[in-house]
Amino acid sequence: MKPLTLDRLLKPASVAVVGASSRPDSYGAMVLNMLLAHGYEGPLYPINPKRDELFGLRCYPDLSSVPGPVDLIYVALPGESVLEILPEAGRLGVGGAAIPGNGFADGGADGVLLQKRLTDVANEFGIAICGPNNMGFINYHDRVLAWPTYIPPYEQAGSVALISHSGSVGIAMTQDGRDLKLAYCISAGNEANVGVADYLDFCVNDDNVNVILMFL
């Protein structure tokens, strides 16, 4: 087992959206659009073997075709497909994966086994997982929007970190008109190999964070 670090998960220097799509209601399209709309500055790689281009970006058939290193993958694919992607990501040195798909430990005995397989692969390669069965996360300071709903425009990030077991609470807080000045919004999900205590430790040690909210 390789040691896990949350830096490459939550502060990625590059992002690949696996399952990127042009369908407006899809997670792959929404995440890609939000990263572009909010000005993520690192390399951004849409992954879809059926497309050559998406939203003005060159599209790649798989992770192995990407021309540079990838810190974070957002996997907008069903549960079983994630197991096909993760070993490739591990061999390529990916450091973090946001996995919103359900049907893992939330989906009965078969799902528990599927999540164990997922976690074993991730631990083997040192991939920190946000999720599965969650909304993902937002790092407002670095404009990393690994989150599949609309996020209103903002000029400056704040100093409040939200760590939540509820995706609905995360949606409500990120779209609150009172402008809560968030630094992070993190949806913990099933906590495959990264849990709320890890996120709390990370945020406590982040100089951009002065207040931490937790919904558990």
C-alpha positions as CSV (number, residue, x, y, z in Angstrom):
1,M,0.0,0.0,0.0
2,K,1.3,3.4,-1.0
3,P,0.8,6.3,1.4
4,L,-2.1,8.6,0.6
5,T,-1.9,12.4,0.2
6,L,-4.8,14.7,-0.2
7,D,-2.8,17.4,-2.0
8,R,-3.1,15.9,-5.4
9,L,-6.8,15.1,-4.8
10,L,-7.9,18.5,-3.5
11,K,-5.2,20.7,-5.1
12,P,-4.6,19.0,-8.4
13,A,-2.2,20.5,-11.0
14,S,-4.0,18.8,-13.8
15,V,-7.5,17.2,-14.2
16,A,-8.9,14.5,-16.5
17,V,-12.7,14.1,-16.8
18,V,-13.3,10.4,-17.6
19,G,-16.6,10.1,-19.3
20,A,-16.7,13.7,-20.5
21,S,-19.8,14.3,-22.5
22,S,-21.7,17.0,-24.5
23,R,-25.0,16.1,-22.9
24,P,-26.0,19.1,-20.7
25,D,-27.5,16.9,-18.0
26,S,-24.6,14.6,-17.6
27,Y,-22.0,14.7,-14.8
28,G,-19.2,14.6,-17.4
29,A,-20.5,17.7,-19.2
30,M,-21.3,19.7,-16.1
31,V,-18.0,19.2,-14.4
32,L,-16.1,20.0,-17.6
33,N,-18.2,23.2,-18.1
34,M,-17.8,24.3,-14.5
35,L,-14.0,23.9,-14.6
36,L,-13.9,25.9,-17.8
37,A,-16.4,28.6,-16.7
38,H,-14.6,29.2,-13.4
39,G,-11.2,29.4,-14.9
40,Y,-9.3,26.3,-13.7
41,E,-5.7,27.1,-14.8
42,G,-4.2,23.6,-15.1
43,P,-4.2,21.2,-18.0
44,L,-7.7,19.8,-18.5
45,Y,-8.2,16.5,-20.4
46,P,-11.7,15.3,-21.5
47,I,-11.7,11.5,-21.9
48,N,-14.2,10.0,-24.4
49,P,-13.2,7.5,-27.1
50,K,-16.2,8.6,-29.3
51,R,-15.3,12.3,-29.5
52,D,-12.3,14.2,-30.9
53,E,-13.2,17.5,-29.2
54,L,-15.5,18.8,-26.4
55,F,-16.1,22.4,-25.5
56,G,-13.1,23.6,-27.5
57,L,-10.7,21.0,-25.8
58,R,-9.0,18.1,-27.5
59,C,-10.6,14.8,-26.4
60,Y,-8.6,11.7,-25.7
61,P,-9.7,8.1,-26.0
62,D,-8.2,7.0,-22.7
63,L,-5.9,8.1,-19.9
64,S,-2.9,6.5,-21.5
65,S,-3.3,8.9,-24.5
66,V,-3.1,12.0,-22.4
67,P,0.2,13.9,-23.2
68,G,1.0,14.9,-19.6
69,P,0.8,13.8,-16.0
70,V,-2.7,13.8,-14.3
71,D,-3.2,14.5,-10.7
72,L,-7.0,14.1,-10.4
73,I,-9.5,12.1,-12.4
74,Y,-13.2,12.8,-12.2
75,V,-14.9,9.5,-13.1
76,A,-18.3,10.2,-14.6
77,L,-19.0,6.6,-15.2
78,P,-21.2,3.8,-13.6
79,G,-19.8,1.8,-10.7
80,E,-18.5,-1.3,-12.6
81,S,-16.7,0.9,-15.2
82,V,-14.7,2.6,-12.5
83,L,-12.9,-0.7,-11.7
84,E,-11.7,-0.7,-15.4
85,I,-10.3,2.8,-15.1
86,L,-8.6,2.8,-11.8
87,P,-5.8,0.3,-12.5
88,E,-4.8,2.3,-15.6
89,A,-4.9,5.5,-13.6
90,G,-2.7,3.9,-10.9
91,R,-0.1,2.7,-13.4
92,L,0.0,6.3,-14.9
93,G,0.6,7.8,-11.4
94,V,-2.7,9.5,-10.9
95,G,-2.9,10.8,-7.3
96,G,-6.6,11.3,-6.7
97,A,-10.0,10.2,-8.0
98,A,-13.5,11.8,-7.5
99,I,-16.0,9.0,-8.0
100,P,-19.7,10.1,-7.8
101,G,-21.1,6.8,-9.0
102,N,-23.3,4.8,-6.6
103,G,-23.9,1.0,-6.2
104,F,-20.9,0.5,-4.0
105,A,-21.2,0.1,-0.2
106,D,-24.5,1.9,-0.5
107,G,-25.8,-0.9,-2.8
108,G,-26.1,-4.1,-0.7
109,A,-23.7,-7.0,-0.4
110,D,-22.5,-6.9,-4.0
111,G,-21.8,-3.2,-3.7
112,V,-19.8,-3.7,-0.5
113,L,-17.6,-6.2,-2.4
114,L,-17.3,-3.8,-5.3
115,Q,-16.2,-1.0,-3.0
116,K,-13.6,-3.3,-1.4
117,R,-12.1,-4.0,-4.8
118,L,-12.1,-0.3,-5.6
119,T,-10.4,0.5,-2.3
120,D,-7.8,-2.3,-2.7
121,V,-6.8,-1.0,-6.1
122,A,-6.7,2.6,-4.9
123,N,-4.5,1.7,-1.9
124,E,-2.1,-0.3,-4.0
125,F,-1.4,2.7,-6.2
126,G,-1.8,5.4,-3.6
127,I,-4.9,7.0,-5.1
128,A,-6.9,9.1,-2.7
129,I,-10.7,8.7,-3.4
130,C,-13.3,11.3,-2.9
131,G,-16.4,9.1,-2.7
132,P,-17.9,7.0,-4.1
133,N,-21.6,7.8,-4.0
134,N,-21.2,11.6,-3.5
135,M,-21.1,14.9,-5.2
136,G,-17.3,15.4,-5.3
137,F,-15.6,18.5,-4.0
138,I,-14.9,22.2,-4.8
139,N,-11.6,24.0,-4.1
140,Y,-12.6,27.6,-4.5
141,H,-9.1,29.0,-4.2
142,D,-7.6,26.9,-7.0
143,R,-10.9,26.8,-9.0
144,V,-11.1,23.0,-9.0
145,L,-14.8,22.3,-9.4
146,A,-15.1,18.5,-9.3
147,W,-18.8,18.9,-8.7
148,P,-21.7,18.1,-11.0
149,T,-24.1,21.0,-10.4
150,Y,-24.2,24.6,-11.3
151,I,-21.9,26.8,-9.1
152,P,-22.6,30.6,-9.3
153,P,-19.8,32.8,-10.4
154,Y,-17.5,34.2,-7.7
155,E,-14.6,36.7,-7.7
156,Q,-12.8,35.7,-4.5
157,A,-12.7,32.5,-2.5
158,G,-13.4,32.7,1.2
159,S,-12.1,31.0,4.4
160,V,-15.0,28.6,5.2
161,A,-14.6,24.9,4.6
162,L,-17.7,22.6,4.5
163,I,-17.3,18.9,4.9
164,S,-20.6,17.0,4.5
165,H,-22.1,13.5,4.4
166,S,-25.1,15.0,2.6
167,G,-24.8,16.0,-1.0
168,S,-28.0,18.0,-0.7
169,V,-26.5,20.1,2.0
170,G,-23.5,20.8,-0.2
171,I,-25.7,21.8,-3.1
172,A,-27.7,24.2,-0.8
173,M,-24.6,25.8,0.6
174,T,-22.8,26.3,-2.7
175,Q,-25.9,27.9,-4.2
176,D,-26.8,30.0,-1.2
177,G,-27.4,33.6,-2.2
178,R,-25.9,35.0,1.0
179,D,-22.4,34.4,-0.3
180,L,-20.9,32.3,2.5
181,K,-17.3,32.8,1.2
182,L,-16.4,29.1,0.9
183,A,-12.8,27.9,0.6
184,Y,-13.8,24.2,0.2
185,C,-17.0,22.2,-0.2
186,I,-16.3,18.5,0.2
187,S,-18.9,15.7,-0.1
188,A,-17.6,12.6,1.7
189,G,-19.8,9.9,0.3
190,N,-18.9,6.3,1.2
191,E,-15.4,7.2,2.3
192,A,-13.7,4.4,0.5
193,N,-10.2,5.3,1.7
194,V,-10.5,9.0,2.7
195,G,-12.9,10.0,5.4
196,V,-14.2,13.1,7.1
197,A,-11.4,13.0,9.7
198,D,-8.8,13.1,6.8
199,Y,-10.6,16.1,5.2
200,L,-10.8,17.8,8.6
201,D,-7.1,17.3,9.2
202,F,-6.4,18.7,5.7
203,C,-8.6,21.8,6.2
204,V,-7.2,22.5,9.7
205,N,-3.7,22.7,8.2
206,D,-4.7,24.9,5.2
207,D,-3.8,28.5,5.7
208,N,-6.8,29.6,3.6
209,V,-9.3,28.1,6.1
210,N,-10.4,29.8,9.3
211,V,-13.8,28.2,9.8
212,I,-14.8,24.5,9.3
213,L,-18.4,23.4,9.0
214,M,-19.3,19.7,9.2
215,F,-22.6,18.0,8.5
216,L,-22.3,14.4,9.6
